[in-house]
Amino acid sequence: MSGLDKNRFRNQSMCFRASYEERRMIEERIKISGIPKGRFYLDSALKSKIIISVGKFESDKLSLEIRRLRQALEDAGTDDNDLYAALVDCRALFEQMIITLECNYDNPAHRVRDVPEEK
C-alpha cells in the first residue's frame, strides 16, 4: 500500500483517537462545513489559534521538544541529510512559535483567518 503514496504531494498519514461521542460531533461539524474531511482536518489543525498554556506539563513538553532538536543537531555530525532534517524541524518549530507569540500579542498581520477579530 505504501507504493500508492509514491507520487502524492500529501504522502504523510496522521491519525488520532477519539471517543464515540467526540467522533460523532466531529463528523457532524464536517457535514455542516460542507468541505471534504481531509480539508476539514487540515484547516482545523493549521488555522486554529494556538494559546500558550502555562504549567508544568506544557513547559515540560516544550522543553522535551527543544532538547530533542538540540540532540538531533548534535547527532547530525557530518551527515548532510540528518543535519538538513534537524534544521528543517528547528525552523518549523521556531516559525510556529513566532506566529503563536505574535498572535498572542494581537499582531493583525499574523492572525489566523478563521478567528474573528475582537473589538
N, CA, C and O atoms as a GROMACS GRO file, in nm:
protein
  476
    1MET      N    1   0.082  -0.119   0.000
    1MET     CA    2   0.000   0.000   0.000
    1MET      C    3   0.086   0.126   0.000
    1MET      O    4   0.042   0.230  -0.049
    2SER      N    5   0.208   0.119   0.054
    2SER     CA    6   0.292   0.238   0.057
    2SER      C    7   0.329   0.284  -0.083
    2SER      O    8   0.362   0.402  -0.101
    3GLY      N    9   0.324   0.196  -0.183
    3GLY     CA   10   0.352   0.235  -0.320
    3GLY      C   11   0.250   0.334  -0.374
    3GLY      O   12   0.280   0.409  -0.467
    4LEU      N   13   0.130   0.334  -0.315
    4LEU     CA   14   0.027   0.428  -0.359
    4LEU      C   15   0.063   0.572  -0.326
    4LEU      O   16   0.014   0.664  -0.392
    5ASP      N   17   0.147   0.592  -0.227
    5ASP     CA   18   0.184   0.726  -0.184
    5ASP      C   19   0.302   0.785  -0.260
    5ASP      O   20   0.339   0.900  -0.238
    6LYS      N   21   0.360   0.708  -0.350
    6LYS     CA   22   0.488   0.745  -0.410
    6LYS      C   23   0.486   0.885  -0.474
    6LYS      O   24   0.578   0.964  -0.451
    7ASN      N   25   0.386   0.916  -0.553
    7ASN     CA   26   0.385   1.042  -0.626
    7ASN      C   27   0.283   1.142  -0.573
    7ASN      O   28   0.243   1.234  -0.645
    8ARG      N   29   0.242   1.127  -0.449
    8ARG     CA   30   0.143   1.218  -0.391
    8ARG      C   31   0.212   1.335  -0.324
    8ARG      O   32   0.319   1.319  -0.265
    9PHE      N   33   0.151   1.453  -0.333
    9PHE     CA   34   0.202   1.570  -0.263
    9PHE      C   35   0.186   1.551  -0.112
    9PHE      O   36   0.278   1.580  -0.036
   10ARG      N   37   0.071   1.504  -0.071
   10ARG     CA   38   0.044   1.478   0.070
   10ARG      C   39   0.060   1.329   0.094
   10ARG      O   40  -0.038   1.254   0.093
   11ASN      N   41   0.182   1.285   0.115
   11ASN     CA   42   0.208   1.142   0.130
   11ASN      C   43   0.227   1.100   0.275
   11ASN      O   44   0.268   0.986   0.301
   12GLN      N   45   0.200   1.187   0.369
   12GLN     CA   46   0.213   1.156   0.510
   12GLN      C   47   0.075   1.131   0.570
   12GLN      O   48  -0.018   1.208   0.545
   13SER      N   49   0.062   1.025   0.648
   13SER     CA   50  -0.065   0.990   0.711
   13SER      C   51  -0.057   1.024   0.859
   13SER      O   52   0.046   1.002   0.923
   14MET      N   53  -0.166   1.078   0.914
   14MET     CA   54  -0.173   1.110   1.056
   14MET      C   55  -0.304   1.055   1.111
   14MET      O   56  -0.403   1.046   1.038
   15CYS      N   57  -0.304   1.017   1.239
   15CYS     CA   58  -0.428   0.970   1.299
   15CYS      C   59  -0.430   1.009   1.447
   15CYS      O   60  -0.327   1.043   1.505
   16PHE      N   61  -0.549   1.003   1.506
   16PHE     CA   62  -0.565   1.029   1.648
   16PHE      C   63  -0.686   0.952   1.696
   16PHE      O   64  -0.767   0.905   1.616
   17ARG      N   65  -0.700   0.938   1.825
   17ARG     CA   66  -0.812   0.863   1.884
   17ARG      C   67  -0.914   0.960   1.941
   17ARG      O   68  -0.881   1.067   1.992
   18ALA      N   69  -1.040   0.919   1.932
   18ALA     CA   70  -1.150   0.997   1.988
   18ALA      C   71  -1.253   0.901   2.044
   18ALA      O   72  -1.259   0.785   2.004
   19SER      N   73  -1.334   0.949   2.136
   19SER     CA   74  -1.444   0.868   2.188
   19SER      C   75  -1.555   0.864   2.082
   19SER      O   76  -1.552   0.938   1.984
   20TYR      N   77  -1.651   0.779   2.105
   20TYR     CA   78  -1.764   0.769   2.012
   20TYR      C   79  -1.835   0.904   1.999
   20TYR      O   80  -1.868   0.947   1.889
   21GLU      N   81  -1.858   0.971   2.113
   21GLU     CA   82  -1.927   1.099   2.112
   21GLU      C   83  -1.844   1.206   2.041
   21GLU      O   84  -1.899   1.286   1.965
   22GLU      N   85  -1.714   1.208   2.066
   22GLU     CA   86  -1.627   1.306   2.000
   22GLU      C   87  -1.626   1.284   1.849
   22GLU      O   88  -1.634   1.380   1.772
   23ARG      N   89  -1.618   1.158   1.807
   23ARG     CA   90  -1.618   1.129   1.664
   23ARG      C   91  -1.749   1.173   1.599
   23ARG      O   92  -1.750   1.233   1.492
   24ARG      N   93  -1.859   1.143   1.665
   24ARG     CA   94  -1.990   1.183   1.612
   24ARG      C   95  -1.998   1.335   1.598
   24ARG      O   96  -2.047   1.385   1.497
   25MET      N   97  -1.951   1.408   1.700
   25MET     CA   98  -1.954   1.554   1.695
   25MET      C   99  -1.864   1.608   1.583
   25MET      O  100  -1.901   1.700   1.511
   26ILE      N  101  -1.745   1.549   1.568
   26ILE     CA  102  -1.653   1.593   1.462
   26ILE      C  103  -1.716   1.568   1.325
   26ILE      O  104  -1.711   1.655   1.238
   27GLU      N  105  -1.775   1.451   1.306
   27GLU     CA  106  -1.835   1.420   1.176
   27GLU      C  107  -1.954   1.510   1.146
   27GLU      O  108  -1.977   1.544   1.030
   28GLU      N  109  -2.030   1.549   1.246
   28GLU     CA  110  -2.140   1.644   1.224
   28GLU      C  111  -2.085   1.781   1.184
   28GLU      O  112  -2.141   1.848   1.098
   29ARG      N  113  -1.976   1.821   1.247
   29ARG     CA  114  -1.914   1.950   1.210
   29ARG      C  115  -1.864   1.946   1.066
   29ARG      O  116  -1.873   2.045   0.994
   30ILE      N  117  -1.811   1.831   1.025
   30ILE     CA  118  -1.763   1.816   0.887
   30ILE      C  119  -1.881   1.830   0.791
   30ILE      O  120  -1.870   1.898   0.689
   31LYS      N  121  -1.993   1.764   0.822
   31LYS     CA  122  -2.111   1.773   0.736
   31LYS      C  123  -2.161   1.917   0.725
   31LYS      O  124  -2.195   1.964   0.616
   32ILE      N  125  -2.164   1.986   0.837
   32ILE     CA  126  -2.211   2.124   0.837
   32ILE      C  127  -2.119   2.213   0.756
   32ILE      O  128  -2.165   2.304   0.687
   33SER      N  129  -1.989   2.188   0.764
   33SER     CA  130  -1.892   2.273   0.693
   33SER      C  131  -1.904   2.259   0.542
   33SER      O  132  -1.877   2.355   0.469
   34GLY      N  133  -1.945   2.141   0.494
   34GLY     CA  134  -1.959   2.120   0.351
   34GLY      C  135  -1.828   2.100   0.277
   34GLY      O  136  -1.825   2.102   0.154
   35ILE      N  137  -1.719   2.080   0.350
   35ILE     CA  138  -1.590   2.058   0.285
   35ILE      C  139  -1.546   1.914   0.309
   35ILE      O  140  -1.594   1.850   0.402
   36PRO      N  141  -1.456   1.862   0.226
   36PRO     CA  142  -1.408   1.724   0.245
   36PRO      C  143  -1.340   1.706   0.381
   36PRO      O  144  -1.286   1.800   0.438
   37LYS      N  145  -1.343   1.581   0.431
   37LYS     CA  146  -1.284   1.551   0.562
   37LYS      C  147  -1.139   1.593   0.572
   37LYS      O  148  -1.099   1.657   0.669
   38GLY      N  149  -1.060   1.558   0.472
   38GLY     CA  150  -0.918   1.591   0.476
   38GLY      C  151  -0.894   1.740   0.489
   38GLY      O  152  -0.811   1.783   0.569
   39ARG      N  153  -0.967   1.819   0.412
   39ARG     CA  154  -0.954   1.965   0.417
   39ARG      C  155  -0.998   2.015   0.554
   39ARG      O  156  -0.935   2.105   0.610
   40PHE      N  157  -1.107   1.958   0.609
   40PHE     CA  158  -1.156   2.000   0.740
   40PHE      C  159  -1.049   1.978   0.847
   40PHE      O  160  -1.022   2.066   0.929
   41TYR      N  161  -0.988   1.858   0.846
   41TYR     CA  162  -0.886   1.828   0.946
   41TYR      C  163  -0.764   1.918   0.929
   41TYR      O  164  -0.711   1.969   1.027
   42LEU      N  165  -0.721   1.940   0.805
   42LEU     CA  166  -0.606   2.028   0.781
   42LEU      C  167  -0.636   2.170   0.828
   42LEU      O  168  -0.556   2.231   0.898
   43ASP      N  169  -0.753   2.221   0.789
   43ASP     CA  170  -0.788   2.357   0.830
   43ASP      C  171  -0.800   2.368   0.981
   43ASP      O  172  -0.756   2.467   1.041
   44SER      N  173  -0.859   2.265   1.044
   44SER     CA  174  -0.874   2.269   1.190
   44SER      C  175  -0.738   2.271   1.259
   44SER      O  176  -0.718   2.342   1.358
   45ALA      N  177  -0.645   2.193   1.208
   45ALA     CA  178  -0.513   2.184   1.271
   45ALA      C  179  -0.424   2.302   1.238
   45ALA      O  180  -0.350   2.349   1.324
   46LEU      N  181  -0.430   2.351   1.115
   46LEU     CA  182  -0.336   2.454   1.072
   46LEU      C  183  -0.386   2.596   1.088
   46LEU      O  184  -0.306   2.689   1.094
   47LYS      N  185  -0.516   2.615   1.096
   47LYS     CA  186  -0.569   2.752   1.102
   47LYS      C  187  -0.629   2.788   1.237
   47LYS      O  188  -0.674   2.901   1.255
   48SER      N  189  -0.629   2.696   1.332
   48SER     CA  190  -0.685   2.728   1.462
   48SER      C  191  -0.584   2.809   1.543
   48SER      O  192  -0.463   2.794   1.526
   49LYS      N  193  -0.635   2.894   1.629
   49LYS     CA  194  -0.550   2.978   1.711
   49LYS      C  195  -0.484   2.894   1.820
   49LYS      O  196  -0.552   2.815   1.886
   50ILE      N  197  -0.356   2.911   1.838
   50ILE     CA  198  -0.283   2.841   1.944
   50ILE      C  199  -0.272   2.934   2.064
   50ILE      O  200  -0.231   3.049   2.052
   51ILE      N  201  -0.309   2.884   2.178
   51ILE     CA  202  -0.298   2.960   2.301
   51ILE      C  203  -0.193   2.893   2.386
   51ILE      O  204  -0.203   2.774   2.416
   52ILE      N  205  -0.092   2.968   2.425
   52ILE     CA  206   0.017   2.911   2.506
   52ILE      C  207  -0.033   2.893   2.648
   52ILE      O  208  -0.078   2.988   2.712
   53SER      N  209  -0.025   2.770   2.696
   53SER     CA  210  -0.066   2.739   2.832
   53SER      C  211   0.056   2.741   2.922
   53SER      O  212   0.166   2.702   2.883
   54VAL      N  213   0.034   2.786   3.042
   54VAL     CA  214   0.143   2.789   3.138
   54VAL      C  215   0.117   2.681   3.241
   54VAL      O  216   0.007   2.672   3.297
   55GLY      N  217   0.215   2.602   3.266
   55GLY     CA  218   0.203   2.496   3.363
   55GLY      C  219   0.316   2.398   3.347
   55GLY      O  220   0.385   2.399   3.245
   56LYS      N  221   0.335   2.313   3.444
   56LYS     CA  222   0.446   2.219   3.441
   56LYS      C  223   0.439   2.125   3.321
   56LYS      O  224   0.539   2.105   3.253
   57PHE      N  225   0.321   2.068   3.294
   57PHE     CA  226   0.308   1.973   3.184
   57PHE      C  227   0.342   2.037   3.050
   57PHE      O  228   0.419   1.981   2.972
   58GLU      N  229   0.285   2.155   3.023
   58GLU     CA  230   0.309   2.223   2.897
   58GLU      C  231   0.456   2.264   2.883
   58GLU      O  232   0.515   2.247   2.777
   59SER      N  233   0.513   2.316   2.990
   59SER     CA  234   0.654   2.356   2.988
   59SER      C  235   0.744   2.236   2.963
   59SER      O  236   0.842   2.246   2.889
   60ASP      N  237   0.712   2.123   3.025
   60ASP     CA  238   0.792   2.002   3.007
   60ASP      C  239   0.785   1.953   2.862
   60ASP      O  240   0.887   1.911   2.807
   61LYS      N  241   0.667   1.960   2.800
   61LYS     CA  242   0.654   1.914   2.661
   61LYS      C  243   0.738   2.001   2.568
   61LYS      O  244   0.806   1.949   2.480
   62LEU      N  245   0.733   2.132   2.586
   62LEU     CA  246   0.813   2.222   2.503
   62LEU      C  247   0.961   2.200   2.529
   62LEU      O  248   1.041   2.199   2.435
   63SER      N  249   0.998   2.183   2.654
   63SER     CA  250   1.137   2.159   2.689
   63SER      C  251   1.188   2.030   2.626
   63SER      O  252   1.300   2.026   2.576
   64LEU      N  253   1.107   1.925   2.628
   64LEU     CA  254   1.147   1.798   2.567
   64LEU      C  255   1.166   1.813   2.416
   64LEU      O  256   1.259   1.755   2.360
   65GLU      N  257   1.081   1.889   2.351
   65GLU     CA  258   1.094   1.909   2.206
   65GLU      C  259   1.221   1.988   2.173
   65GLU      O  260   1.290   1.956   2.077
   66ILE      N  261   1.250   2.088   2.251
   66ILE     CA  262   1.373   2.166   2.228
   66ILE      C  263   1.495   2.079   2.253
   66ILE      O  264   1.592   2.086   2.178
   67ARG      N  265   1.492   1.997   2.358
   67ARG     CA  266   1.604   1.905   2.383
   67ARG      C  267   1.620   1.804   2.270
   67ARG      O  268   1.733   1.772   2.231
   68ARG      N  269   1.507   1.755   2.216
   68ARG     CA  270   1.513   1.660   2.105
   68ARG      C  271   1.579   1.724   1.982
   68ARG      O  272   1.661   1.661   1.915
   69LEU      N  273   1.543   1.847   1.954
   69LEU     CA  274   1.604   1.917   1.840
   69LEU      C  275   1.752   1.943   1.864
   69LEU      O  276   1.833   1.928   1.772
   70ARG      N  277   1.789   1.981   1.986
   70ARG     CA  278   1.930   2.002   2.017
   70ARG      C  279   2.009   1.873   1.999
   70ARG      O  280   2.118   1.874   1.941
   71GLN      N  281   1.953   1.762   2.048
   71GLN     CA  282   2.020   1.633   2.035
   71GLN      C  283   2.032   1.594   1.888
   71GLN      O  284   2.135   1.540   1.846
   72ALA      N  285   1.928   1.620   1.809
   72ALA     CA  286   1.933   1.587   1.666
   72ALA      C  287   2.041   1.668   1.596
   72ALA      O  288   2.110   1.617   1.508
   73LEU      N  289   2.057   1.794   1.636
   73LEU     CA  290   2.163   1.877   1.577
   73LEU      C  291   2.301   1.825   1.617
   73LEU      O  292   2.392   1.822   1.534
   74GLU      N  293   2.316   1.783   1.742
   74GLU     CA  294   2.444   1.730   1.787
   74GLU      C  295   2.477   1.598   1.720
   74GLU      O  296   2.592   1.572   1.684
   75ASP      N  297   2.376   1.512   1.703
   75ASP     CA  298   2.396   1.381   1.644
   75ASP      C  299   2.416   1.386   1.493
   75ASP      O  300   2.468   1.291   1.434
   76ALA      N  301   2.375   1.495   1.432
   76ALA     CA  302   2.381   1.503   1.285
   76ALA      C  303   2.524   1.492   1.235
   76ALA      O  304   2.548   1.433   1.129
   77GLY      N  305   2.617   1.548   1.308
   77GLY     CA  306   2.758   1.537   1.269
   77GLY      C  307   2.783   1.584   1.128
   77GLY      O  308   2.752   1.698   1.093
   78THR      N  309   2.840   1.496   1.047
   78THR     CA  310   2.876   1.535   0.912
   78THR      C  311   2.777   1.484   0.807
   78THR      O  312   2.794   1.513   0.689
   79ASP      N  313   2.675   1.410   0.848
   79ASP     CA  314   2.576   1.359   0.752
   79ASP      C  315   2.482   1.472   0.713
   79ASP      O  316   2.403   1.520   0.794
   80ASP      N  317   2.492   1.515   0.588
   80ASP     CA  318   2.413   1.628   0.541
   80ASP      C  319   2.262   1.604   0.551
   80ASP      O  320   2.187   1.696   0.581
   81ASN      N  321   2.218   1.480   0.526
   81ASN     CA  322   2.074   1.451   0.532
   81ASN      C  323   2.021   1.464   0.673
   81ASN      O  324   1.914   1.522   0.693
   82ASP      N  325   2.093   1.412   0.772
   82ASP     CA  326   2.049   1.423   0.911
   82ASP      C  327   2.050   1.569   0.956
   82ASP      O  328   1.958   1.613   1.024
   83LEU      N  329   2.153   1.642   0.920
   83LEU     CA  330   2.163   1.783   0.958
   83LEU      C  331   2.049   1.862   0.895
   83LEU      O  332   1.986   1.945   0.961
   84TYR      N  333   2.024   1.838   0.768
   84TYR     CA  334   1.916   1.908   0.699
   84TYR      C  335   1.782   1.879   0.765
   84TYR      O  336   1.703   1.971   0.786
   85ALA      N  337   1.755   1.752   0.797
   85ALA     CA  338   1.628   1.716   0.861
   85ALA      C  339   1.613   1.785   0.997
   85ALA      O  340   1.505   1.834   1.031
   86ALA      N  341   1.721   1.789   1.074
   86ALA     CA  342   1.716   1.855   1.205
   86ALA      C  343   1.693   2.006   1.188
   86ALA      O  344   1.616   2.065   1.265
   87LEU      N  345   1.757   2.066   1.090
   87LEU     CA  346   1.739   2.210   1.067
   87LEU      C  347   1.596   2.242   1.020
   87LEU      O  348   1.539   2.343   1.060
   88VAL      N  349   1.540   2.156   0.938
   88VAL     CA  350   1.402   2.175   0.894
   88VAL      C  351   1.307   2.167   1.013
   88VAL      O  352   1.214   2.247   1.023
   89ASP      N  353   1.329   2.071   1.103
   89ASP     CA  354   1.246   2.059   1.224
   89ASP      C  355   1.260   2.184   1.311
   89ASP      O  356   1.160   2.235   1.361
   90CYS      N  357   1.382   2.232   1.329
   90CYS     CA  358   1.405   2.352   1.410
   90CYS      C  359   1.333   2.472   1.350
   90CYS      O  360   1.267   2.548   1.420
   91ARG      N  361   1.348   2.487   1.220
   91ARG     CA  362   1.286   2.601   1.154
   91ARG      C  363   1.134   2.596   1.169
   91ARG      O  364   1.072   2.698   1.198
   92ALA      N  365   1.074   2.479   1.150
   92ALA     CA  366   0.929   2.464   1.162
   92ALA      C  367   0.882   2.498   1.304
   92ALA      O  368   0.782   2.567   1.321
   93LEU      N  369   0.955   2.449   1.404
   93LEU     CA  370   0.918   2.478   1.543
   93LEU      C  371   0.927   2.627   1.571
   93LEU      O  372   0.835   2.685   1.629
   94PHE      N  373   1.036   2.690   1.531
   94PHE     CA  374   1.053   2.832   1.558
   94PHE      C  375   0.953   2.918   1.480
   94PHE      O  376   0.906   3.019   1.532
   95GLU      N  377   0.920   2.880   1.358
   95GLU     CA  378   0.820   2.955   1.281
   95GLU      C  379   0.686   2.952   1.353
   95GLU      O  380   0.620   3.055   1.365
   96GLN      N  381   0.646   2.833   1.402
   96GLN     CA  382   0.518   2.823   1.472
   96GLN      C  383   0.521   2.898   1.605
   96GLN      O  384   0.421   2.958   1.644
   97MET      N  385   0.634   2.896   1.673
   97MET     CA  386   0.645   2.970   1.799
   97MET      C  387   0.633   3.120   1.774
   97MET      O  388   0.566   3.190   1.849
   98ILE      N  389   0.698   3.170   1.669
   98ILE     CA  390   0.692   3.313   1.637
   98ILE      C  391   0.549   3.353   1.600
   98ILE      O  392   0.499   3.455   1.649
   99ILE      N  393   0.485   3.275   1.515
   99ILE     CA  394   0.347   3.306   1.476
   99ILE      C  395   0.256   3.306   1.599
   99ILE      O  396   0.173   3.395   1.615
  100THR      N  397   0.273   3.206   1.685
  100THR     CA  398   0.190   3.196   1.805
  100THR      C  399   0.212   3.315   1.897
  100THR      O  400   0.116   3.373   1.947
  101LEU      N  401   0.337   3.351   1.919
  101LEU     CA  402   0.366   3.465   2.006
  101LEU      C  403   0.312   3.594   1.948
  101LEU      O  404   0.257   3.676   2.021
  102GLU      N  405   0.326   3.613   1.818
  102GLU     CA  406   0.275   3.735   1.756
  102GLU      C  407   0.124   3.740   1.761
  102GLU      O  408   0.066   3.847   1.781
  103CYS      N  409   0.058   3.626   1.744
  103CYS     CA  410  -0.088   3.623   1.755
  103CYS      C  411  -0.132   3.656   1.897
  103CYS      O  412  -0.231   3.726   1.918
  104ASN      N  413  -0.057   3.607   1.994
  104ASN     CA  414  -0.092   3.634   2.134
  104ASN      C  415  -0.070   3.779   2.171
  104ASN      O  416  -0.128   3.828   2.267
  105TYR      N  417   0.014   3.848   2.095
  105TYR     CA  418   0.033   3.992   2.117
  105TYR      C  419  -0.056   4.075   2.026
  105TYR      O  420  -0.034   4.195   2.009
  106ASP      N  421  -0.158   4.011   1.968
  106ASP     CA  422  -0.258   4.078   1.884
  106ASP      C  423  -0.198   4.150   1.765
  106ASP      O  424  -0.236   4.263   1.734
  107ASN      N  425  -0.104   4.086   1.698
  107ASN     CA  426  -0.048   4.140   1.576
  107ASN      C  427  -0.142   4.100   1.462
  107ASN      O  428  -0.146   3.982   1.427
  108PRO      N  429  -0.216   4.194   1.402
  108PRO     CA  430  -0.314   4.158   1.299
  108PRO      C  431  -0.251   4.096   1.175
  108PRO      O  432  -0.320   4.027   1.100
  109ALA      N  433  -0.123   4.117   1.151
  109ALA     CA  434  -0.058   4.062   1.031
  109ALA      C  435  -0.045   3.912   1.037
  109ALA      O  436  -0.032   3.848   0.932
  110HIS      N  437  -0.046   3.852   1.156
  110HIS     CA  438  -0.026   3.708   1.169
  110HIS      C  439  -0.145   3.637   1.231
  110HIS      O  440  -0.131   3.523   1.277
  111ARG      N  441  -0.260   3.699   1.234
  111ARG     CA  442  -0.377   3.633   1.290
  111ARG      C  443  -0.423   3.521   1.200
  111ARG      O  444  -0.407   3.527   1.078
  112VAL      N  445  -0.481   3.422   1.260
  112VAL     CA  446  -0.538   3.311   1.184
  112VAL      C  447  -0.666   3.362   1.120
  112VAL      O  448  -0.744   3.432   1.184
  113ARG      N  449  -0.687   3.327   0.993
  113ARG     CA  450  -0.802   3.380   0.918
  113ARG      C  451  -0.936   3.342   0.979
  113ARG      O  452  -1.030   3.421   0.972
  114ASP      N  453  -0.948   3.226   1.039
  114ASP     CA  454  -1.077   3.178   1.088
  114ASP      C  455  -1.114   3.235   1.224
  114ASP      O  456  -1.226   3.216   1.270
  115VAL      N  457  -1.023   3.305   1.290
  115VAL     CA  458  -1.052   3.360   1.421
  115VAL      C  459  -1.106   3.502   1.402
  115VAL      O  460  -1.036   3.587   1.347
  116PRO      N  461  -1.228   3.530   1.447
  116PRO     CA  462  -1.282   3.665   1.430
  116PRO      C  463  -1.204   3.766   1.512
  116PRO      O  464  -1.158   3.737   1.622
  117GLU      N  465  -1.189   3.884   1.455
  117GLU     CA  466  -1.115   3.991   1.523
  117GLU      C  467  -1.200   4.046   1.636
  117GLU      O  468  -1.317   4.079   1.616
  118GLU      N  469  -1.140   4.057   1.754
  118GLU     CA  470  -1.211   4.110   1.869
  118GLU      C  471  -1.210   4.262   1.863
  118GLU      O  472  -1.112   4.323   1.820
  119LYS      N  473  -1.320   4.322   1.907
  119LYS     CA  474  -1.330   4.470   1.904
  119LYS      C  475  -1.326   4.525   2.042
  119LYS      O  476  -1.333   4.647   2.059
   0.00000   0.00000   0.00000
